[in-house]
Amino acid sequence: MDALIEVLGWTGSVLLIVAYLLATKNIYPATTWQSLTMNLLGAVFLGINGFVHHAFPSVALNSIWVGIGLYGLLAATRSTSRNSAKDD
């Protein structure tokens, strides 16, 4: 179980760094589902790792990050739905 928690933590870190790099290089801008999903999963994984290690400031930060990611995905989904309805 300890190894799984460490893998989640490192995977979350990599996801957040890659998402930031890709957004900075405008490969996947921050509002794309790819960037939002990487940020969301990264925050979830780091939040789990922080919770297990009792790193509650990290848990708080990543909980907010998850909320922002969910909001962004919902907004992107609604925007896509509206655009496809206009195309019909």
Number of C-alpha atoms within 10 A of each C-alpha: 6 9 8 10 18 18 15 20 21 16 17 24 18 15 22 22 15 16 24 18 15 16 17 12 10 10 12 17 17 17 15 14 17 16 24 24 20 20 28 25 20 26 28 20 23 27 27 21 23 21 16 14 13 11 13 13 12 18 21 14 14 22 18 14 19 21 13 15 22 16 13 20 20 13 13 16 13 12 12 12 12 11 11 10 9 8 7 5
